Amino acid sequence: MKGFIIASAVLFCAGVVYADANDIEEAKRNGTKALFSCGQKMEKAKKYEEAVDAYREIAATEKDVLRVQEALIKSAQAKLKLKDFGGAANDLDKILKLRKTDPKTGASNYQTAITRMAGIYTTRFNDHSGAIRLVDEALADENLAPGAKKRLKLLRDSLQRGQVNSLVAAKKYEEARKLAAENLKKMPGAASVASCINVEIACGKALTSKKQFDEADRIFRSASQIKGANARQYWLLQECILQNQMSKKDFAAAAKELEQLKKMPGGSKTGIVYAEVRFLLASGKNGAAIDLLVKSAQDTSFNQKERGNFYSSAALNTIMKLKDIKRTEEYYAQAKSLLGGKYKNAQVEKQLEFWKKKL
């Protein structure tokens, strides 16, 4: 296949170029290689309909199964550019049928077709189950080489995790949690652990937003017991526990969770500052929150961008919480100095304009 593509490229570079008006017809008279070259030229020029015509001609006239499969793959690619998903799926399906007719030919094209078809199922139709069934059928092929089978198994794993994400996006949290837990049992590993924890976080946050604080807390703490996660994932779960307690307005409990968060690996100094600022703001200690932001902005152990963002946040909270125009302008000027002259915080500027008129 690689050699054939190189040969086609050489043919094209050697000067076999056809006039636009007669390109396809001229290529037909020169055979398969000329048609491939023509199709590639049309794709490069973004003339995808003409490229499809060239590849369709190869598929209709060529006797070599491998070349037919290659033409169908490239035709499907061009149709995807045209957003002709049905047409692309039809070309890919022909490759799958050719494989069933002669299982010993076209393993590489067959695997490519499965991958592309699965992509159409998921991205166009959001049908992860259909894509998984397709891959399962391919995995049942006794003539599939070990390397191809391994790659398709990885694809199936990825599709299963994608199915979990689609359920989360649809806010079907319980279905997502169940599927993520099943995937973790079947496919233990870092990717499945991350998928499972992400689902638990999404589900817990949804419960927090509905003021179902105790249930959210149970989910976050249960997820914290999942083995195999990295330090960052455990830190994010602890941050969710803290936020849930703040939303519940149980600030005594939240204070303990904040101290626990500070001790845990996986977070950053910047993340700790913002977590504490959120806690102080939620508990009504606006002045202390702003003071912490300014203190952090003056701390040279943070980089210039981090310090500038601290000043910007201090400016916004000063005008929003304290209505202090002078201090807001001072902090905002410091932010601009650190972040560059073109830096703007639209919220700060809008609030400054409003309160200058009102006060």
C-alpha positions as CSV (number, residue, x, y, z in Angstrom):
1,M,0.0,0.0,0.0
2,K,2.8,2.4,1.0
3,G,4.7,1.6,-2.2
4,F,1.6,2.1,-4.3
5,I,1.0,5.6,-2.8
6,I,4.7,6.5,-3.4
7,A,4.3,5.3,-7.0
8,S,1.3,7.5,-7.4
9,A,3.1,10.5,-6.0
10,V,6.0,9.9,-8.4
11,L,3.6,9.7,-11.3
12,F,2.1,13.0,-10.2
13,C,5.5,14.7,-9.7
14,A,6.7,13.4,-13.1
15,G,4.3,15.7,-14.8
16,V,1.1,13.7,-15.4
17,V,-1.1,16.7,-14.9
18,Y,-4.4,17.1,-16.7
19,A,-6.4,20.1,-17.7
20,D,-9.3,20.8,-15.3
21,A,-12.1,20.4,-17.9
22,N,-10.9,17.0,-19.0
23,D,-9.2,15.7,-15.9
24,I,-11.3,12.7,-15.0
25,E,-11.9,11.6,-18.6
26,E,-8.2,11.9,-19.5
27,A,-7.3,10.0,-16.3
28,K,-9.8,7.2,-17.2
29,R,-7.9,6.6,-20.4
30,N,-4.6,6.3,-18.5
31,G,-5.8,3.8,-16.0
32,T,-5.8,3.3,-12.2
33,K,-2.5,5.1,-11.3
34,A,-3.6,8.2,-13.3
35,L,-7.0,8.2,-11.5
36,F,-5.4,8.0,-8.1
37,S,-3.1,10.9,-9.1
38,C,-6.1,12.8,-10.3
39,G,-8.0,12.2,-7.2
40,Q,-5.1,13.3,-5.0
41,K,-4.8,16.4,-7.1
42,M,-8.5,17.2,-6.7
43,E,-8.3,16.7,-2.9
44,K,-5.4,19.0,-2.7
45,A,-7.4,21.6,-4.6
46,K,-10.3,20.9,-2.3
47,K,-12.4,19.7,-5.2
48,Y,-13.8,16.8,-3.2
49,E,-16.7,15.9,-5.6
50,E,-14.3,15.5,-8.5
51,A,-12.0,13.4,-6.2
52,V,-14.9,11.2,-5.4
53,D,-15.6,10.7,-9.1
54,A,-12.0,9.6,-9.7
55,Y,-12.0,7.1,-6.8
56,R,-15.5,5.8,-7.8
57,E,-14.1,5.0,-11.2
58,I,-11.3,3.0,-9.7
59,A,-13.7,1.1,-7.5
60,A,-15.9,0.3,-10.5
61,T,-13.2,-0.8,-12.9
62,E,-10.2,-2.1,-11.0
63,K,-9.8,-5.9,-10.5
64,D,-7.2,-5.7,-7.7
65,V,-9.1,-5.9,-4.4
66,L,-6.4,-4.0,-2.5
67,R,-6.6,-1.1,-4.9
68,V,-10.4,-1.1,-4.8
69,Q,-10.2,-0.9,-1.0
70,E,-7.7,2.0,-1.2
71,A,-10.0,3.8,-3.6
72,L,-13.0,3.3,-1.3
73,I,-11.0,4.6,1.7
74,K,-10.0,7.7,-0.1
75,S,-13.5,8.2,-1.5
76,A,-14.9,8.0,2.0
77,Q,-12.4,10.6,3.2
78,A,-13.4,13.0,0.4
79,K,-17.1,12.4,1.2
80,L,-16.5,13.2,4.9
81,K,-15.0,16.5,3.8
82,L,-18.3,17.1,1.9
83,K,-20.2,16.1,5.1
84,D,-21.8,13.2,3.1
85,F,-21.7,10.9,6.1
86,G,-24.1,8.4,4.6
87,G,-22.0,8.2,1.4
88,A,-18.8,7.7,3.4
89,A,-20.4,5.0,5.5
90,N,-21.6,3.3,2.3
91,D,-18.0,3.2,0.9
92,L,-16.6,1.9,4.2
93,D,-19.3,-0.8,4.4
94,K,-18.2,-2.0,0.9
95,I,-14.7,-2.5,2.3
96,L,-16.1,-4.6,5.2
97,K,-18.0,-6.7,2.7
98,L,-14.9,-7.2,0.5
99,R,-13.1,-8.4,3.6
100,K,-15.8,-11.0,4.3
101,T,-15.5,-12.2,0.7
102,D,-11.8,-12.6,0.9
103,P,-10.6,-12.5,4.6
104,K,-6.9,-12.8,3.7
105,T,-6.8,-9.5,1.8
106,G,-6.7,-5.8,2.8
107,A,-6.2,-6.2,6.5
108,S,-4.8,-2.6,6.8
109,N,-7.6,-1.1,4.8
110,Y,-10.1,-3.2,6.7
111,Q,-8.8,-1.8,10.0
112,T,-8.9,1.7,8.7
113,A,-12.4,1.3,7.5
114,I,-13.5,0.0,10.9
115,T,-11.9,3.0,12.6
116,R,-13.4,5.5,10.2
117,M,-16.8,3.9,10.4
118,A,-16.7,4.0,14.2
119,G,-15.8,7.7,14.0
120,I,-19.0,8.3,11.9
121,Y,-21.1,6.4,14.3
122,T,-19.8,8.4,17.3
123,T,-19.3,12.0,15.9
124,R,-22.2,12.1,13.5
125,F,-24.9,10.0,15.1
126,N,-23.6,9.9,18.7
127,D,-24.1,6.1,18.6
128,H,-21.3,4.7,20.7
129,S,-23.2,1.3,21.0
130,G,-23.3,0.9,17.3
131,A,-19.6,1.7,17.0
132,I,-18.7,-0.8,19.7
133,R,-20.9,-3.5,18.0
134,L,-19.0,-2.8,14.7
135,V,-15.6,-3.3,16.4
136,D,-16.8,-6.4,18.2
137,E,-17.7,-7.9,14.8
138,A,-14.2,-7.1,13.6
139,L,-12.6,-8.6,16.6
140,A,-14.5,-11.9,15.9
141,D,-12.6,-12.2,12.6
142,E,-10.3,-15.2,13.0
143,N,-8.0,-14.0,10.2
144,L,-7.3,-10.7,11.9
145,A,-3.6,-10.3,12.7
146,P,-2.5,-9.9,16.3
147,G,-1.3,-6.4,15.8
148,A,-4.6,-5.3,14.2
149,K,-6.6,-7.1,16.9
150,K,-4.6,-5.2,19.6
151,R,-5.3,-1.8,18.0
152,L,-9.0,-2.6,17.6
153,K,-9.2,-3.6,21.2
154,L,-7.7,-0.2,22.2
155,L,-10.2,1.5,19.9
156,R,-13.0,-0.5,21.6
157,D,-11.8,0.7,25.0
158,S,-11.7,4.2,23.8
159,L,-15.2,4.0,22.5
160,Q,-16.5,2.6,25.8
161,R,-15.0,5.6,27.6
162,G,-16.5,7.9,25.0
163,Q,-19.9,6.3,25.6
164,V,-19.5,7.2,29.3
165,N,-18.7,10.8,28.3
166,S,-21.8,11.0,26.0
167,L,-24.0,9.9,28.9
168,V,-22.5,12.5,31.2
169,A,-23.1,15.2,28.5
170,A,-26.7,14.0,28.3
171,K,-26.9,14.3,32.1
172,K,-27.6,10.6,32.4
173,Y,-25.4,10.3,35.4
174,E,-26.5,7.0,36.9
175,E,-26.2,5.2,33.6
176,A,-22.8,6.8,33.2
177,R,-21.7,5.8,36.7
178,K,-22.8,2.2,36.1
179,L,-21.0,1.9,32.7
180,A,-17.8,3.6,34.0
181,A,-17.7,1.1,36.9
182,E,-18.2,-1.8,34.5
183,N,-15.5,-0.5,32.3
184,L,-13.1,-0.2,35.2
185,K,-13.7,-3.9,36.1
186,K,-13.2,-5.0,32.4
187,M,-10.4,-2.6,31.5
188,P,-8.4,-1.8,34.6
189,G,-5.9,0.9,34.0
190,A,-5.2,4.7,34.3
191,A,-7.6,5.7,31.5
192,S,-10.6,3.8,33.0
193,V,-9.8,5.1,36.5
194,A,-9.7,8.7,35.2
195,S,-13.0,8.1,33.3
196,C,-14.6,6.7,36.4
197,I,-13.5,9.6,38.6
198,N,-14.5,12.2,36.1
199,V,-18.1,10.7,36.0
200,E,-18.2,10.8,39.8
201,I,-17.1,14.4,39.9
202,A,-19.7,15.4,37.3
203,C,-22.5,13.5,39.1
204,G,-21.5,14.9,42.5
205,K,-21.4,18.5,41.1
206,A,-24.9,18.0,39.6
207,L,-26.1,17.0,43.0
208,T,-24.5,20.0,44.7
209,S,-26.2,22.3,42.2
210,K,-29.5,20.6,43.2
211,K,-28.7,21.2,46.9
212,Q,-28.5,17.5,47.5
213,F,-25.3,18.0,49.6
214,D,-25.2,14.8,51.6
215,E,-25.6,12.6,48.5
216,A,-22.9,14.7,46.7
217,D,-20.6,14.3,49.7
218,R,-21.1,10.5,49.7
219,I,-20.2,10.3,46.0
220,F,-17.1,12.4,46.3
221,R,-15.8,10.5,49.3
222,S,-16.6,7.1,47.7
223,A,-14.7,8.2,44.5
224,S,-11.7,9.1,46.7
225,Q,-11.4,5.5,47.6
226,I,-11.0,4.3,44.0
227,K,-7.5,2.8,43.7
228,G,-5.1,3.7,40.9
229,A,-5.9,7.4,40.5
230,N,-3.1,9.9,40.4
231,A,-2.4,12.6,43.1
232,R,-4.1,15.3,40.9
233,Q,-7.3,13.4,40.6
234,Y,-7.5,12.8,44.4
235,W,-6.8,16.5,44.9
236,L,-9.6,17.5,42.6
237,L,-12.0,15.2,44.5
238,Q,-11.0,16.9,47.8
239,E,-11.6,20.3,46.2
240,C,-15.1,19.1,45.3
241,I,-15.7,18.0,48.9
242,L,-14.6,21.5,50.0
243,Q,-16.9,23.2,47.5
244,N,-19.8,21.1,48.5
245,Q,-19.4,22.0,52.2
246,M,-19.2,25.7,51.2
247,S,-22.3,25.4,49.1
248,K,-24.0,23.8,52.1
249,K,-22.8,26.8,54.2
250,D,-21.2,24.5,56.7
251,F,-18.1,26.6,57.0
252,A,-16.7,24.8,60.1
253,A,-16.6,21.6,58.1
254,A,-15.3,23.5,55.0
255,A,-12.4,24.9,57.0
256,K,-11.3,21.4,57.9
257,E,-11.6,20.2,54.3
258,L,-9.5,23.2,53.2
259,E,-6.7,22.3,55.6
260,Q,-6.8,18.8,54.3
261,L,-6.6,20.1,50.7
262,K,-3.5,22.1,51.6
263,K,-1.7,19.0,52.9
264,M,-2.4,16.9,49.8
265,P,-0.1,16.4,46.9
266,G,-1.4,16.9,43.4
267,G,-2.4,20.6,43.8
268,S,-0.5,23.7,42.9
269,K,0.4,26.8,45.0
270,T,-1.9,28.8,42.7
271,G,-4.7,26.3,43.1
272,I,-4.4,26.5,46.9
273,V,-4.6,30.3,46.9
274,Y,-7.8,30.3,44.8
275,A,-9.3,27.6,46.9
276,E,-8.7,29.6,50.1
277,V,-10.0,32.8,48.4
278,R,-13.2,31.0,47.4
279,F,-13.6,29.8,51.0
280,L,-13.1,33.3,52.5
281,L,-15.5,34.9,50.0
282,A,-18.1,32.2,50.7
283,S,-17.9,32.8,54.4
284,G,-18.3,36.5,54.0
285,K,-14.6,37.5,54.7
286,N,-14.2,39.6,51.6
287,G,-11.4,41.8,53.0
288,A,-9.4,38.8,54.0
289,A,-9.9,37.2,50.5
290,I,-8.7,40.4,48.7
291,D,-5.7,40.7,51.1
292,L,-4.7,37.1,50.3
293,L,-4.9,37.8,46.6
294,V,-2.7,41.0,46.9
295,K,-0.2,39.2,49.2
296,S,0.1,36.4,46.7
297,A,0.5,38.9,43.8
298,Q,3.4,40.4,45.7
299,D,5.0,37.0,46.3
300,T,7.8,36.6,43.7
301,S,7.8,32.8,44.1
302,F,4.8,32.9,41.8
303,N,5.6,33.6,38.1
304,Q,4.7,36.9,36.4
305,K,1.4,35.7,34.8
306,E,0.2,34.1,38.1
307,R,0.9,37.4,40.0
308,G,-0.9,39.4,37.3
309,N,-3.9,37.2,37.5
310,F,-3.9,37.5,41.3
311,Y,-4.0,41.3,41.0
312,S,-6.7,41.1,38.3
313,S,-8.9,38.9,40.6
314,A,-8.2,41.3,43.5
315,A,-9.4,44.2,41.4
316,L,-12.6,42.5,40.4
317,N,-13.4,41.4,44.0
318,T,-12.5,44.9,45.3
319,I,-15.0,46.6,43.1
320,M,-17.7,43.9,43.4
321,K,-17.5,43.4,47.2
322,L,-16.1,46.7,48.6
323,K,-17.0,49.2,45.8
324,D,-13.5,50.8,46.4
325,I,-12.7,52.5,43.1
326,K,-9.3,53.8,44.1
327,R,-8.0,50.4,45.2
328,T,-9.6,48.7,42.3
329,E,-7.7,51.0,39.8
330,E,-4.5,50.4,41.7
331,Y,-4.8,46.6,41.5
332,Y,-5.9,46.7,37.9
333,A,-2.9,48.8,36.9
334,Q,-0.6,46.3,38.6
335,A,-2.3,43.5,36.7
336,K,-1.8,45.3,33.4
337,S,1.8,46.0,34.2
338,L,2.5,42.3,34.8
339,L,0.3,40.9,32.1
340,G,1.1,43.4,29.4
341,G,-0.3,46.7,28.2
342,K,-2.9,45.1,26.0
343,Y,-4.4,43.1,28.8
344,K,-8.0,43.8,29.6
345,N,-10.5,42.4,32.1
346,A,-13.9,43.4,30.7
347,Q,-15.7,42.7,34.0
348,V,-13.4,45.0,36.0
349,E,-13.7,47.8,33.4
350,K,-17.5,47.4,33.2
351,Q,-17.9,47.5,37.0
352,L,-15.5,50.5,37.3
353,E,-17.5,52.4,34.7
354,F,-20.8,51.6,36.5
355,W,-19.7,52.5,40.0
356,K,-17.9,55.7,38.9
357,K,-21.3,57.0,37.6
358,K,-23.2,55.8,40.6
359,L,-21.0,56.8,43.5
